[in-house]
């Protein structure tokens, strides 16, 4: 196979790095980039939608990334 179907699993380290940078800059809780919004009884951090996008890209059968 010449390509990955979806993004390779190690790309999830980018999410860890992103949150590590936020923590290092003291951008946590309500100071997280893009803020925090009350959604009924829960609080939504729009940055958390990056996890949904990453997960969707990982399971995508149409997204093809060439192998090195």
VENRA-V781540 format. One record per residue. N is the residue number from 1. RES is the residue in one small letter. PHI is phi in degrees with one decimal (none if undefined). NEAR is the number of other ideal C-beta (glycine too) atoms within 12 Angstrom. Layout:
n;res;phi;near
N;RES;PHI;NEAR
N;RES;PHI;NEAR
This chain:
n;res;phi;near
1;x;none;8
2;x;-91.9;9
3;x;-147.0;16
4;x;-87.4;22
5;x;-93.1;18
6;x;86.8;20
7;x;-81.1;23
8;x;-64.9;21
9;x;-55.9;16
10;x;-61.1;15
11;x;-66.4;21
12;x;-67.7;20
13;x;-63.2;14
14;x;-62.3;20
15;x;-65.5;25
16;x;-65.2;16
17;x;-63.3;15
18;x;-58.6;23
19;x;-71.4;22
20;x;-64.7;14
21;x;-64.7;17
22;x;-59.5;22
23;x;-65.8;16
24;x;-63.6;11
25;x;-90.0;13
26;x;58.3;11
27;x;-102.6;20
28;x;-120.4;17
29;x;58.1;14
30;x;-78.5;16
31;x;-92.2;15
32;x;-62.2;24
33;x;-52.9;21
34;x;72.9;17
35;x;77.1;16
36;x;-142.9;19
37;x;-127.7;16
38;x;-76.4;11
39;x;-125.0;11
40;x;69.1;7
41;x;-81.1;6
42;x;-108.3;10
43;x;-112.4;15
44;x;-103.8;18
45;x;-101.2;25
46;x;-54.9;17
47;x;-62.1;26
48;x;-67.6;24
49;x;-67.8;16
50;x;-62.1;24
51;x;-63.5;19
52;x;-64.8;16
53;x;-64.9;20
54;x;-64.9;26
55;x;-62.7;18
56;x;-65.0;16
57;x;-67.3;25
58;x;-66.7;23
59;x;-96.1;16
60;x;-66.7;18
61;x;-90.2;12
62;x;-96.1;12
63;x;-81.2;19
64;x;-119.5;16
65;x;-112.0;20
66;x;-60.5;11
67;x;-78.9;10
68;x;-70.7;8
